[in-house]
């Protein structure tokens, strides 16, 4: 039996610690990970990487915030199938709705857990590589 094809992800957060935590969770689930520290850096990275299946993005970042990044991604037809999950401390219902209206597929509030990430991936029908190959 061939190993499952790697599923690429992109983590966009200005906090290196948060990128490390999310990256560890995703790699433990069998995903490949790429990182960017802000929306502008992430857009540049998207031009030279495999189209990610999932992008996890923070809201509050320098250069280009998460909401601006989500809007930019949704204008790129190449990324139409990419799932966008906001992971942020923005917890007012109006802010959540604003992110969803901009094109985010799901929303996770900090602090988060591995289980919360797995649940959102399941809701979005993103296959978990470790479960595929299990």
Secondary structure, 3 states (H helix, E strand, C coil): CCCCCCCEEEEECCCHHHHHHHHHHHHHCCCEEEEECCHHHHHHHHCCCCCCCEEEECCCCCCCCHHHHHHHHHCCHHHCCCEEEEEECCCCHHHHHHHHHHCCCEEEECCCCHHHHHHHHHHCCCCCHHHHCC
